[in-house]
Amino acid sequence: MDMERKDQFLLLRNKTSKLNDLVQETHKKVFERTDCLACGNCCKSAPPLVTSKDIKRIAHFLGLSPKSFKRKYVLQDVDGSFSFNHVPCHFLGHDNVCSIYEARPTACRSYPHTDDGDFLKRIHLHEINAKICPAVEEILTIMEQTIQNIKQ
C-alpha cells in the first residue's frame, strides 16, 4: 500500500477510536450485496495456507488419510508452512462452487480478512487482496471516502 493511503487510514484511526467498527460495518454492507460465486478470483489466483487441523478436517471430509491428502494436494514451503499445491484450487468447480466448502481451510473461511478486528495491522494484505477481490477494493474505496468526509 502506498504511504498516502496508509496515512489516510491512520488519520481516520486518530479521528475516531471506532476504525475497526467502521471497517466491519462497511465489510458487512459490501458482502451483503456481493456474490462471491460470480467471481471466485480468490480461489483462482491465491492458494490458501492450510494448517494441520485443516489437513485433518479436509482429509476426513474426502475420506482420505491426512498423509494421502498432503501427498496429493499440499505443498510445504521452505519455512514449513503448508498451502494447496495448485492454482486454481483443485476444489473449485466450473461454477465457482467449492466442493469442500463445509471443510474448507481456515484461511478460506476468513478471507478476505477485512473484518478480522484489526484492519490496520493487515493494511498491506488488504492492498494485495484488493487486486484479487472486487469486494476488498470496494471496502477500501468506501473507507477512503469516509476519510475524506471526516477530513472536511
C-alpha positions, 0 to 999 in steps of 0.5 A, a space after each residue: 500500500 502506498 504511504 498516502 493511503 496508509 496515512 489516510 487510514 491512520 488519520 481516520 484511526 486518530 479521528 475516531 477510536 471506532 476504525 475497526 467498527 467502521 471497517 466491519 460495518 462497511 465489510 458487512 454492507 459490501 458482502 451483503 450485496 456481493 456474490 462471491 460465486 460470480 467471481 471466485 478470483 480468490 480461489 483462482 489466483 491465491 492458494 490458501 495456507 492450510 494448517 494441520 487441523 485443516 489437513 485433518 478436517 479436509 482429509 476426513 471430509 474426502 475420506 482420505 488419510 491426512 498423509 494421502 491428502 498432503 501427498 496429493 494436494 499440499 505443498 510445504 514451503 521452505 519455512 514449513 508452512 503448508 498451502 494447496 499445491 495448485 492454482 486454481 484450487 483443485 476444489 473449485 468447480 466450473 461454477 465457482 462452487 467449492 466442493 469442500 466448502 463445509 471443510 474448507 481451510 481456515 484461511 478460506 473461511 476468513 478471507 478476505 480478512 477485512 473484518 478480522 478486528 484489526 484492519 490496520 495491522 493487515 493494511 498491506 494484505 488488504 492492498 494485495 487482496 484488493 487486486 484479487 477481490 472486487 469486494 476488498 477494493 470496494 471496502 477500501 474505496 468506501 473507507 477512503 471516502 469516509 476519510 475524506 468526509 471526516 477530513 472536511 
